[in-house]
Amino acid sequence: MKRFYMRNETFEGTFPFKPHFREINGFDMHYVDEGDGEPIICVHGEPTWGYLYRKFISGLSDTYRLIVPDHMGFGKSDVPQDKPYVMAQHVDNLTKLILELGLRDITIACQDWGGPISLGFATRHPERIKRLVIMNTSVGVAKPHRKLWYEDMVEQGTYDQLMGNMKSFIPGFMFSTFIRKIPRPEKKIMKKAYTAPFPNREACIGAMAFPKDIPKGENHVSSKIMQEVRDNLKVLKDKPKILIWGMKDGIFPPKIIDIWEKIYPGIERHEIEKAGHFLQEDAPDEIINMIREFMETT
């Protein structure tokens, strides 16, 4: 399934960036490539796409090269119906894209599923990584007895109905987590932009898959690769890194900061009190300034 209708869509000029596509693993993967200088790769999670980083692209591409890919099944990328929407596939897609673009001295900025996926690349290719910007994400396998956020929906038989209708789920759930008071005209455009990739159930295959791909116990399909990434985070210990956290996040609450500080003792941390899970929407200017300062001093 191709999203030709999305390719040149700018959402009333809020996403004015030229679309780039590479055939990766048999589908067209979309990415933004703006500016020159050291590359910053911004990696999104569920149920977003590169639009989440639009202000980062505008705010940093005067000095740096901003590369913002859309995962398979998200944003302007194709939505193949015959591929496994699991972590290993997403890591492989991103890896092939980065290697084809020949990128080095990379700064990775990641959030949500963008964390495990981009760190999957980084731990396998540490020689290409210069810095890490880690935002509201986690890498690890859930304990077998832990109840994950979506499991009530599965038990009630409503999961497919809710997650297969992103046109309702995004404004109903995602937008309810924003902390910043967004003016109505801006919110209207954002709603259009975030729901546009999901016109029907077929288009939601990637968004439906991500929650169920959270590995739990050792037998889950993605447990092995997730544990491998977690175990190999140590290969990045000497890279400059910064932790930026939206403190009003109900999905990755502040206690996860402690986990990152155990993995990377002494990591520079910045807490944003008035930001939630989608901190790129809640505090974009603040984060852009943090990243710029971090880039300039490391």
FILO-805350 format. One record per residue: residue in three letters; x, y, z of N, C-alpha, C, O in turn. Coordinates in steps of 0.05 Angstrom, whole numbers, plus 5000, padded with zeros to 4 digits. Layout:
% residues N
AlaXYZXYZXYZXYZ
...
END
This chain:
% residues 298
Met501749765000500050005000501850255000503450295018
Lys501450414979503050654977501350904984498950904980
Arg502751094996501351335005501951574986503051774995
Phe501251544961501851754942500452014950501552234945
Tyr498151994962496652234971498152394992497652634996
Met500052265005501552395027504052535017505152715030
Arg505052444994507852504986508552794987510652874997
Asn506852964975507453254973505753424992505653664989
Glu504453295011502753435029504453585050506153475063
Thr503853845053505354015072503754085096504754215115
Phe501154015097499454075119499454375125500354465146
Glu498554515105498254815106500954945113501055145127
Gly503054835101505754955103507154895129509354995134
Thr505954725146507254655172509454445169511054405186
Phe509354305146511354095140512354145111511753985093
Pro513954355107514554445080517054305067518154405048
Phe517754075078520353955071520053765048518153615046
Lys521953775030521953605006522053315015523653235031
Pro520253145004520252865011522452714996522852754973
His523752535011525852354999524952075004523852005024
Phe525551904984524751614987527051444979528551494960
Arg527451224993529251014986527750744987526150695005
Glu528350574968527150304969528750144989531150084985
Ile527450075011528749925033527149675037524749685043
Asn528449445035527049185039524449165024522549055034
Gly524449274999522149234982519949444985517849404973
Phe520249645002518249855004519550125003521950155009
Asp518050334996519150604996519050725024516950765035
Met521450785035521650905061522151205057523951285043
His520451355071520651645068522451765090522551665113
Tyr523951975082525452125102525752415093525752475069
Val526052585113526652865108529752895110530952765127
Asp530853055093533753095093534253395087534353485064
Glu534553555109534753845107537253945120538053855142
Gly538654135107540954265119543554125114543553915102
Asp545754245123548354135120549754135147548854265165
Gly551953985148553453965173553253695185552453505171
Glu553853675211553753415224550853315224548953465228
Pro550453055219547652945217546452905244547652785262
Ile543952995247542252925270539952755259538452855242
Ile539652515268537452335260535352335282535952255304
Cys532952425275530752435295528852205289527852175267
Val528452035309526951785305524451785322524551805346
His522151745308519551755321518651485332519951285327
Gly516451485346515251245356512351215348511551285326
Glu510751125367507851065363506051285373506651395394
Pro504051375359503251305331503951535313502351615296
Thr506351645316507051895303508651845277508851615268
Trp509752055266511552035243513352285244513452425264
Gly514852335222516752555222515552825228517053005236
Tyr512952855225511653105232512153185261512253425267
Leu512552995278513153045306515653225310515853365329
Tyr517453205290520053355292520153595274522353695269
Arg517853685264517853905244519254155255520654285240
Lys518854215280520054465292523054425296524554615295
Phe523854175301526754115304528054155277530254265276
Ile526754065256527954095229528354385223530554475214
Ser526254545227526454835221528454975239529855155231
Gly528554885265530155025285533154945285534755095296
Leu533854725272536654635274537954605247540454575245
Ser536454605225537654545199539254775187540454755166
Asp539255005202541055225193543955155199545755265186
Thr544454975218547154905226547854605221550154535217
Tyr545754435222546154155221544554025199542754155188
Arg545153785192543653625172541553455187542253265201
Leu539053525184536953385198535753175180534753225158
Ile535952925190534852695175532652575193533152485215
Val530252565182527952475198526452265182524852335164
Pro526852005188525551795173522751735185522251775208
Asp521051625168518551505177518851205177519651085156
His518151075199518250785199516250665179514350795171
Met516850425171514950275154512150285166511750215189
Gly510250365149507450375159506650635172504450655183
Phe508450825172507951085186508651315167510251295149
Gly507251545172507851785157507551755127505551655117
Lys509651835112509551815083510851565072510951525048
Ser511751385090512851135081510650945072508350975080
Asp511350755055509350555046508450385070509650375091
Val506250245065505050075085504749785074502549695068
Pro507049645071506849375061505049205080505249225104
Gln503549025067501648865083502848575088501648415101
Asp505248535076506348265077508948255093510548065090
Lys509448455110511948455125511348445155509248535163
Pro513148335171512648335200513248605212515448705210
Tyr511348715226511648975239512648925267511248945287
Val515248845268516548775293519148925295520149035275
Met520348945319522649105324524949045305526249225295
Ala525548785301527848705284527548825256529548905244
Gln525148815246524648925219525149225218526449325200
His524049365238524449665239527349735243528349925230
Val528849585259531749635263533149595236534949755229
Asp532449375222533749315197533149535176534949615161
Asn530649625175529849835156531550085161532750205143
Leu531650175187533150415193536150385188537450565177
Thr537250145194540050095190540750115160542750245153
Lys539049995143539650005114539450285104541150365087
Leu537550445114537250725105539750875112540951015096
Ile540650855137542951015147545550935132547151105124
Leu545850675127548250575113548250665084550250735073
Glu545850655072545650745044546251045041547451135021
Leu545551195062546051485061548951545069549851775067
Gly550451345078553251375084553851565108555851705108
Leu552051565127552251755149554351675170554551435178
Arg555851875180557751835202557552065221556252265215
Asp558852045244558752265264555852335270555152575272
Ile554252135274551352165277550652245305551652125324
Thr548852435308547452485333544652365330543152445312
Ile543952185348541252065347539552205368540352235391
Ala537252295359535152395378532752215376531652175354
Cys531952095398529851895397527951915420528552015442
Gln525551805415523351805435521551575430521251485407
Asp520351465451518451245449519751015434522050955440
Trp518350885415519550655400522050745384523650575377
Gly522351005379524751095366527251035382529451015370
Gly526950995408529250935425530350655419532650635410
Pro528850445424529950175419530750135390532749995384
Ile529250255371529850215343532450355335534150225323
Ser532850605342535250745335537650645351539850635341
Leu537250565376539450455392540150165382542350075386
Gly538150035369538849785355540949825334542749665331
Phe540650045319542650115299545250195313547450105306
Ala545050375333547350495346549150285359551650305358
Thr547950085372549549895387550949705367553049585374
Arg549949685343551249515323553349675306555049555294
His553049935306554850105290555850335307555550565300
Pro557050275330557850495348559850685336560150915343
Glu561450585316563450755303562250985287563651175281
Arg559650965281558351175266556951375284555951575275
Ile556851325310555351485329557151685343559351615352
Lys556351935344557852145358556552215384557852255405
Arg553852245384552352335408549652205409548552105389
Leu548452205433545752105437544052315451544952435471
Val541652355441539652525455537252335461535752255442
Ile536952255486534952055494532552195507532952345527
Met530152155496527752295506525552095511524751955492
Asn524552075535522151915542521951655526520151625509
Thr523751485532523851215520525051015539526051095560
Ser524950765532526150565549527050325532525950285510
Val528950175541529849945527529949715547531549715566
Gly528249515543528249285562525849105557523949185543
Val526048865568523948665565522248665591523348645613
Ala519648695588517848705611517748425625518048215612
Lys517448435651517148175666514648035657512648165650
Pro514647765658512347615648509747685661507647675649
His509747755687507347805702506248095699504048155708
Arg507848265687507148545685504748585666504648475644
Lys502848755675500548815658501249065641501849275651
Leu501249025615501949245597499449415591497149315593
Trp499849655582497649855581495449775562493149855567
Tyr496049625542493949565522492449295528490449235514
Glu493349145548492348875551489348875560487948685554
Asp488449075574485649095581483949095556481848975554
Met484849255536483349275511483248995497481148925486
Val485448845498485448585486483448405500481848265487
Glu483548405527481748245543478848315538477048135538
Gln478348565534475548655530474648625501472348675494
Gly476548545483475848505455475648765440474448765418
Thr476748985450476449245436479049335423479149545411
Tyr481249185426483849275417483749335387484549555378
Asp482949145370483049185341481249415333481949565315
Gln478949435346477049645339478349915345478050105329
Leu479649945368480750205375483350265360483650485349
Met485250085360487850135348487650125317489450225304
Gly485649995307485249995278483750235268483150245244
Asn483150425285481850675277483450905289482551045308
Met485750955277487451175286486251445283486951635296
Lys484351465264483051725260481551815285481352055291
Ser480651615301479351685327481351665350481251825368
Phe483151465349484951415371486851655375487451735398
Ile487951765353489951985356488752225369489852325389
Pro486552345359485352575374484352505401484352665419
Gly483352255404482152175430484152115451483852195474
Phe486351975444488351885463490852065462491552185482
Met492152065439494652215437494352505445495952605461
Phe492352635434492052925439491252985468491753205478
Ser490152785481489452825510491852835528491652915551
Thr494152745517496652735534498252995532500153035546
Phe497453175513499053425510498753595535496553625546
Ile500853715544500853895567500654185557499254345570
Arg501954255536501854525525499054585515497754415503
Lys498054825521495454905511495854995482497055195476
Ile494854835464495254875436492955035424490654955427
Pro493455265411491355425399489655255380490755075366
Arg487055305379485255145363486055115333486054895323
Pro486855335320487655305291490055125288490154965269
Glu492055145306494354965305493554675310494554495296
Lys491854635329490954365336489454235312489753995308
Lys487954395298486454295275488354185253487853975242
Ile490454335248492454245228493954005238494453815223
Met494654005264496053775276494353525274495353305267
Lys491753545279489953315278489953205249490052965246
Lys489853385230489853295202492453155196492452935183
Ala494653265205497353155198497752885211498852705199
Tyr497052855236497552605251495652385242496352145244
Thr493252455233491352245226491452175196490551965188
Ala492652345180492752305150493952035142493051925122
Pro496051935156497151675147495251445151495851225142
Phe493051485165491351255173488451285163486651295180
Pro488051295137485351335127483451095131481051125130
Asn484650855135482950615138484550415155486850455162
Arg483250195160484349985178486949865166488849815181
Glu486949825140489349715126491849895131494049795135
Ala491350155132493550345136494550345165496650455170
Cys493050235183493750235211495350005220495949975244
Ile496249835201497549585209500049635226500449485245
Gly501549835220503949895236503249995264504449905284
Ala501250175265500450285291499150065309499450075333
Met497749885296496449665311498649475322498249345343
Ala500849445308502849255316504649345339505549175355
Phe505249605340507349695359506649625388508449515402
Pro504249675399503849605427504249305433505449235453
Lys503249135415503548845419506348755415507048525422
Asp508048925404510848855401512548925425514948865426
Ile511349045446512849085471513548815482511748665489
Pro516148745483516748475492516248425521516948585538
Lys515148195527514448125554515147825558514147655544
Gly516947775577517847505580519747425558520047565538
Glu521147205561523247135542522247015516523746985497
Asn519646935515518646805491517346985470516646895448
His517147245476516047435457517847465433520247435435
Val516647505410518147525384520347735385522347705371
Ser519947945400521948165401523648165426525248355429
Ser523347965443524947965468527947935462529548075475
Lys528647765444531547715439532947965429535048035440
Ile531848105409533148345399533148575420535048725422
Met530848595434530748805455532848765476534248955485
Gln533148515485535148455506537948485495539748575509
Glu538348425470540948465457541748765457544048835464
Val539848935450540349225450540949315478542849465483
Arg539249225498539749305526542549225535543949385548
Asp543248975529545848875538548149025525550349055537
Asn547749125501549849245486549949555488551649685475
Leu548149665504548249955508550950055519551750285516
Lys552349865532554949935543557050015522558950165528
Val556649935497558550015476558350305470560150415456
Leu556350435480555950725475556650895500556051135500
Lys557750765520558150895546559851145544559551335560
Asp561751155525563651375523562651595504564051795501
Lys560351555492559351765474558051985490556651925510
Pro558352235483556852445497553852395494552852335472
Lys552452435516549552375515548052555534549152655554
Ile545552595528543852775544541052645546540052525527
Leu539952665570537252555575535352795579535752955596
Ile533352805562531353025563528652885569527752715553
Trp527352965591524952815599522552995604522753195619
Gly520352935591517753055598516652925623516052685623
Met516453085644515952965671512952895675512252775695
Lys511252975657508352915660507552675642505252655633
Asp509452495637509052275619507852035635509051935654
Gly505451955627504251725640505151455629504651245641
Ile506351465605507251215592510051145601510650915608
Phe511851335600514651305610514951505633516151715629
Pro514051435657514151615679517051685688518951545680
Pro517351895704519951985712521751775726524151795725
Lys520551565737522151355750524051215730525951095738
Ile523351235704525051105684527751255681529751145672
Ile527751505690530251655690532351505707534751495700
Asp531451385729533351235746534651005732536950935736
Ile533050875714534050645699536250745680538450625678
Trp535750975666537851085648540351165664542551135653
Glu539951265688542251355703543951115713546351135718
Lys542650885716544150645723545650545698547950455701
Ile544450565675545750475650548050665644550250575637
Tyr547550925646549551125640549951315664548851525664
Pro551551225683552051385707553151665700554951685683
Gly551951875712552852145707551852265682552652485674
Ile549852135668548752255644547552525650546252565671
Glu548052715632546952985635543852965632542952865611
Arg542353065651539453045649538053315651538953495665
His535953335636534353575636531353495639530353345623
Glu530153585660527353525665525653755656526153985663
Ile523553695641521753905631519053855646517553675639
Glu518554025665516153985682513554005667511653855672
Lys513454185648510954225633511054085606510554205585
Ala511653825607511653665582510953375589511653275610
Gly509553255571508752975574510252785555512552835549
His508852575547510152375531511152485504513352435495
Phe509452655491510152775466511453045471510353255464
Leu513753035484515053285492515853455469516253705472
Gln516153335445516853495422514653695415515153905403
Glu512153625422509853805418509553995442508654225438
Asp510153905466509754065490511854285494511254505503
Ala514354225487516554415493518654415471520954385476
Pro517754455445519754435424522054635425524354565422
Asp521454885431523555095431525555035453528055065449
Glu524554955476526354895499528254665492530654675497
Ile527154455479528754225472530754295450533054205451
Ile529954445430531754525409534154675420536354635412
Asn533654855439535755005452537654815467540154855466
Met536554615481538154425495539954265476542354225481
Ile538754185453540354025434542554195422544754105418
Arg541854445415543854625403546254665422548554655413
Glu545654715447547754755466549454505470551854515471
Phe548054275471549454015473551253965449553553875453
Met550254025425551853985401554354165401556554095393
Glu553954405410556154605410558254555431560554645427
Thr557554415452559554375474560654095475562154025493
Thr559953925455561053645456562353575429563353355426
END
